[in-house]
Amino acid sequence: MLERIEKLQVISLGVLIALALVVSTRMVASTVSNNVISVTGSAYEIVKSDSGSLNFDVVVKRSTKQEAYAALQNQLKTVEKYLNDKNIKNIERKTINGYYTYKRDAKTGAYTDIQDAYNLYQPMQINSDNVELIKEISNDITSLINQGVDINVSPASYDYSKLPDLKVTLLEKASQDAKNRASSMLKPTGNSVGKIQSVRMGVYQITPVDSTSVSDMGINDTTSIDKKVTAVANVSFKIK
């Protein structure tokens, strides 16, 4: 009796193994029958920005337009002397903006029609190929407050001028990486990579070097001098 049970177990196990082999064979055949393999490749390069810019506003508030304008001109002399001493040649003054502020009613707190002061602010921008100098000034220019200059500074911006050429090079490398990955995947099967069937370029991620951020829309960081530029390519190959 025990022998019969053992034989039935062996037979059942054999049937299960056979079915498993059939199913796995069909799965492999289904994958190979498409005769195409799709792989994602990537490539990156670390670059150093070769230009920088800094935007800031010089602000004054005086009783009249004339007083505000005179005060602004004095402050601008101080600012431009500071920049000239730093060897900044490219200084751009943008359109001056001005507006009145009005006094509030002492009882209700509502604004009245009585002018309180006139406000002027002068947007300015400096540019330089010396990115380290731009960084230095961005961290130091607020020291002009000690000389009576009211200044609001925006974060510095850094760019890499050869980015278009680099993007082309990285796309080529990402496509090669995809081919290498496909070859590694096919090697155990005895197949090899054939002609490219399609290529789809992913978005570029331009981030600070130590950043792990990614975005479906791509990232274009301008806050860091050293940048990591990453390209992604989705490539489909014919299987030989």
Salt bridges, closest charged atoms under 4 A:
GLU80 OE2 - ARG93 NE 2.93
ASP85 OD2 - LYS81 NZ 3.03
GLU132 OE2 - LYS48 NZ 3.15
GLU136 OE2 - LYS86 NZ 2.79
ASP177 OD2 - ARG181 NE 2.84
ASP221 OD2 - LYS227 NZ 3.72
